């Protein structure tokens, strides 16, 4: 049985991407969220300043330095049993690149990854945002992608 995990990140700017926050939502009900406390605010685009930064701080205790966030995400990923056939899903390749940068290497052994952009139902994604809000917040965007994913059974 394959278990999918949906990844989303927020970052400073499309030209010089630096991680700000990361969200991962599992089909098994688990999730991970963390924000960097030491990102370069001056590197943020106007869009990021207006749409992303005001949403930070919603989850107390989840802002931390890069090294701590790296350790926490590796620990969280390593707790997922590889027997479940975990697949990390993302809709933007740089989300995956930012995760690999954060963990300082490739995805853990036993994990697969897949760009699912073509398999998202954007009407369902919009319905999620209408009901729950949170667009441009890494955890909410990851949840919206999990909700909008068209898997083999329903796609």
Beta strands, then each sheet from edge to edge (+ up, - down):
strand 1: 4-11
strand 2: 19-26
strand 3: 31-36
strand 4: 63-64
strand 5: 87-90
strand 6: 112-115
sheet 1: 4+ 3+ 2- 1+ 5+ 6+
end
